[in-house]
């Protein structure tokens, strides 16, 4: 395997499938079929490969500046083994997070992974899925007679790397066999074709992250377009998946009412009839932490993202940490307006929560 990384990164657009410029591998990953398969694949493609002692401690990603290192890290795939099989809670979306991957190929300025992943923004995929699924089954058994929901997109966008791993389809079919298990995930990517024939048994809710044009154009580089996501949502609905939309982050900008009405009207006009049978919405207002603000301004110095603490409300979270959200007046205005428009345009849909 190559000992050094010399190749320059290629440009990537959200419409194309992600191909890493650099690959790192944990030695233990080679004990699993997927780990071996991926190493052989990237060796054949001539992509530089290095060994790393841990997927949490990857060293050697090139870059002269912090911004260069960050952008190269977002083009780096790390093939590892998920050692910690204690699943994190994922309220209000689900009981547990299903850890299939960490990191995302997109460049959304506002992403909470700027806080959660911090100095490790590279894409980590886990090859020990049988062990992960066995742990999920254990959690299901601990709640006899109750539905246990798993969120597969807490720390990544699994659709954006599904062509690499196939892990999402495996998870869908695993949960499809569990009487009391349910799976949920959200994506900003349209590469869904490999998932359309999965035996999901309607146990997986397939959600798409949507937003007003202003937000997508200014803050979501490296992701699929609105129209691509909408077309993919139609495919998913026709394949029998329960469908959902996450409107996040709800962002206060000049003309936000018009922007969000246009978004919802486009959905109503273009969604296939199958999508209306069991449709959900989740509403999440924009928030940021001090750590995230610092990293965002460093990594996207020209961003238009508004992050003025003086104009926000500080909301305490677990472990004594908190985040900045909109003050109550703005938050309630966003919630009331979006819920009213959803009720007008999608009377049979349900809003699962606003946060």
RAQUI-V906696 format. One record per residue. N is the residue number from 1. RES is the residue in three letters. PHI is phi in degrees with one decimal (none if undefined). Layout:
n: (N,N)
res: (RES,RES)
phi: (PHI,PHI)
This chain:
n: (1,2,3,4,5,6,7,8,9,10,11,12,13,14,15,16,17,18,19,20,21,22,23,24,25,26,27,28,29,30,31,32,33,34,35,36,37,38,39,40,41,42,43,44,45,46,47,48,49,50,51,52,53,54,55,56,57,58,59,60,61,62,63,64,65,66,67,68,69,70,71,72,73,74,75,76,77,78,79,80,81,82,83,84,85,86,87,88,89,90,91,92,93,94,95,96,97,98,99,100,101,102,103,104,105,106,107,108,109,110,111,112,113,114,115,116,117,118,119,120,121,122,123,124,125,126,127,128,129,130,131,132,133,134,135,136,137,138,139,140,141,142,143,144,145,146,147,148,149,150,151,152,153,154,155,156,157,158,159,160,161,162,163,164,165,166,167,168,169,170,171,172,173,174,175,176,177,178,179,180,181,182,183,184,185,186,187,188,189,190,191,192,193,194,195,196,197,198,199,200,201,202,203,204,205,206,207,208,209,210,211,212,213,214,215,216,217,218,219,220,221,222,223,224,225,226,227,228,229,230,231,232,233,234,235,236,237,238,239,240,241,242,243,244,245,246,247,248,249,250,251,252,253,254,255,256,257,258,259,260,261,262,263,264,265,266,267,268,269,270,271,272,273,274,275,276,277,278,279,280,281,282,283,284,285,286,287,288,289,290,291,292,293,294,295,296,297,298,299,300,301,302,303,304,305,306,307,308,309,310,311,312,313,314,315,316,317,318,319,320,321,322,323,324,325,326,327,328,329,330,331,332,333,334,335,336,337,338,339,340,341,342,343,344,345,346,347,348,349,350,351,352,353,354,355)
res: (UNK,UNK,UNK,UNK,UNK,UNK,UNK,UNK,UNK,UNK,UNK,UNK,UNK,UNK,UNK,UNK,UNK,UNK,UNK,UNK,UNK,UNK,UNK,UNK,UNK,UNK,UNK,UNK,UNK,UNK,UNK,UNK,UNK,UNK,UNK,UNK,UNK,UNK,UNK,UNK,UNK,UNK,UNK,UNK,UNK,UNK,UNK,UNK,UNK,UNK,UNK,UNK,UNK,UNK,UNK,UNK,UNK,UNK,UNK,UNK,UNK,UNK,UNK,UNK,UNK,UNK,UNK,UNK,UNK,UNK,UNK,UNK,UNK,UNK,UNK,UNK,UNK,UNK,UNK,UNK,UNK,UNK,UNK,UNK,UNK,UNK,UNK,UNK,UNK,UNK,UNK,UNK,UNK,UNK,UNK,UNK,UNK,UNK,UNK,UNK,UNK,UNK,UNK,UNK,UNK,UNK,UNK,UNK,UNK,UNK,UNK,UNK,UNK,UNK,UNK,UNK,UNK,UNK,UNK,UNK,UNK,UNK,UNK,UNK,UNK,UNK,UNK,UNK,UNK,UNK,UNK,UNK,UNK,UNK,UNK,UNK,UNK,UNK,UNK,UNK,UNK,UNK,UNK,UNK,UNK,UNK,UNK,UNK,UNK,UNK,UNK,UNK,UNK,UNK,UNK,UNK,UNK,UNK,UNK,UNK,UNK,UNK,UNK,UNK,UNK,UNK,UNK,UNK,UNK,UNK,UNK,UNK,UNK,UNK,UNK,UNK,UNK,UNK,UNK,UNK,UNK,UNK,UNK,UNK,UNK,UNK,UNK,UNK,UNK,UNK,UNK,UNK,UNK,UNK,UNK,UNK,UNK,UNK,UNK,UNK,UNK,UNK,UNK,UNK,UNK,UNK,UNK,UNK,UNK,UNK,UNK,UNK,UNK,UNK,UNK,UNK,UNK,UNK,UNK,UNK,UNK,UNK,UNK,UNK,UNK,UNK,UNK,UNK,UNK,UNK,UNK,UNK,UNK,UNK,UNK,UNK,UNK,UNK,UNK,UNK,UNK,UNK,UNK,UNK,UNK,UNK,UNK,UNK,UNK,UNK,UNK,UNK,UNK,UNK,UNK,UNK,UNK,UNK,UNK,UNK,UNK,UNK,UNK,UNK,UNK,UNK,UNK,UNK,UNK,UNK,UNK,UNK,UNK,UNK,UNK,UNK,UNK,UNK,UNK,UNK,UNK,UNK,UNK,UNK,UNK,UNK,UNK,UNK,UNK,UNK,UNK,UNK,UNK,UNK,UNK,UNK,UNK,UNK,UNK,UNK,UNK,UNK,UNK,UNK,UNK,UNK,UNK,UNK,UNK,UNK,UNK,UNK,UNK,UNK,UNK,UNK,UNK,UNK,UNK,UNK,UNK,UNK,UNK,UNK,UNK,UNK,UNK,UNK,UNK,UNK,UNK,UNK,UNK,UNK,UNK,UNK,UNK,UNK,UNK,UNK,UNK,UNK,UNK,UNK,UNK,UNK,UNK,UNK,UNK,UNK,UNK,UNK,UNK,UNK,UNK)
phi: (none,-63.2,-96.8,-130.5,-114.4,-122.4,-72.1,-81.6,-68.1,-91.8,-74.5,-130.4,-118.4,-63.7,-75.3,-102.3,-69.0,-67.5,-125.1,-69.7,-90.0,-136.4,-131.2,-119.6,-134.4,-76.0,-53.7,-64.7,-64.9,-73.1,-84.1,-112.9,-53.7,-65.2,-61.3,-62.2,-59.8,-68.8,-62.3,-62.5,-61.3,-76.8,-63.4,-63.9,-82.5,76.5,-82.1,-58.4,-126.6,-128.9,-86.1,-139.2,-69.3,-152.6,-69.3,-88.8,-133.1,-95.5,-122.4,110.4,-71.4,-73.9,148.2,-81.6,-122.4,-62.1,-66.2,-63.0,-62.9,-63.2,-65.5,-69.7,-63.4,-70.2,-105.8,-112.6,-107.7,-115.8,-99.5,-139.1,-115.2,-79.4,-84.5,-83.7,-103.7,-85.2,-78.4,-78.3,-67.9,-140.4,-76.6,-89.5,-73.7,-159.4,-75.3,-139.2,-86.6,-96.8,-85.1,-95.4,-163.5,-138.3,99.4,-137.6,-81.4,-76.0,-126.4,-66.3,-60.2,-86.3,-56.5,-69.6,-65.3,-59.7,-89.2,-65.7,-94.0,58.1,-82.5,-125.4,-82.9,-69.5,-92.0,-106.0,-117.5,-111.6,-99.0,-93.0,-66.4,-60.2,-68.9,-65.1,-67.5,-62.1,-68.0,-60.3,-63.9,-62.1,-62.7,-63.3,-65.4,-73.3,-123.4,-60.0,78.6,-120.6,-71.7,-113.9,-100.7,-121.2,-102.6,-96.4,-125.0,-68.0,-121.4,-165.8,-108.7,-65.8,-67.5,-67.5,-122.3,-62.9,-66.5,-86.8,-104.2,71.9,-68.9,-67.7,-63.0,-60.9,-65.3,-58.9,-73.8,-63.6,-66.2,-59.7,-92.6,-96.2,-58.6,-109.9,-104.1,-138.2,-120.6,-140.5,-157.8,-130.7,-144.5,-111.9,-119.9,-105.5,-83.8,-107.4,-57.9,-70.7,-99.0,-70.8,-99.8,-65.5,-82.4,-87.8,56.8,59.8,-93.2,-118.3,-95.2,-96.7,-116.6,-117.5,-83.7,-124.7,-159.6,-64.4,-53.3,-57.6,-71.2,-61.5,-69.4,-94.5,-129.7,-126.9,-67.2,81.6,-119.3,-71.4,-71.6,-57.0,-66.2,-65.2,-64.7,-64.8,-62.5,-63.9,-61.6,-63.3,-61.9,-63.6,-63.0,-66.4,-82.2,91.4,-72.9,-61.0,-112.9,-146.4,-127.1,-103.2,-95.6,-159.5,-79.7,-67.4,-124.7,-86.9,-134.0,-59.2,85.7,-62.6,-60.9,-62.3,-60.4,-76.9,-64.2,-60.4,-58.9,-67.8,-67.4,-62.5,-59.7,-64.0,-72.9,-109.1,-69.5,-71.9,-57.1,-59.8,-69.1,-81.9,-67.7,-148.9,-110.8,-126.4,-128.1,-126.9,-117.4,-131.4,-74.2,-64.3,-146.0,-154.8,-106.8,-62.5,-62.3,-61.1,-58.7,-60.6,-69.5,-62.5,-66.9,-74.7,-86.2,-128.3,-62.7,-99.1,-61.3,-94.4,-63.6,-82.6,-141.5,-94.4,-58.6,-62.1,-93.8,-119.1,-107.9,-89.7,-113.3,-71.7,-120.8,-73.4,62.5,73.6,-107.4,-142.9,-145.2,-95.5,-120.7,-71.8,-60.6,-54.6,-60.8,-70.8,-61.1,-67.4,-65.7,-59.3,-61.6,-62.5,-67.0,-66.1,-65.1,-64.7,-69.6,-64.6,-62.8,-68.3,-94.3,-132.0,-61.7,-89.6,-77.6,-122.8,-90.3,-77.3,-171.3,-125.3,-143.5)
